[in-house]
Amino acid sequence: LRVDPIVPAISFVGWTLPSNIGTSALNGQSLFGAFYESIGQNLAHWPTGFALDDKFWLYMVTWHTGLFIVMLLGQVGFKGRTEDYF
């Protein structure tokens, strides 16, 4: 694997900015905002852990899945362009 280190940084920004846009599915709140709000609410009850039915898990899986998809596609696109695959 020849990973270019600039791609994860650009991918993080490329996913974080759009995930900060409010959506009607979250009542006008952004995915990033809902994710970090749920982290803050759960840290207020520390050392008690996250409940299994907590919305935190849904936000975490959704946000990270989107991030890793953007990172994967960014790496494929960047390396494909630099090595003249397309």
QUIWORA-V324017 format. One record per helix or strand of 2 or more residues. SS is the DSSP state (A for helix, B for strand). FROM is the first residue (numbers start at 0). LEN is the number of residues. If there is no record, write none. Layout:
SS_FROM_LEN + SS_FROM_LEN
This chain:
A_4_12 + A_17_3 + A_23_3 + A_30_13 + A_54_28
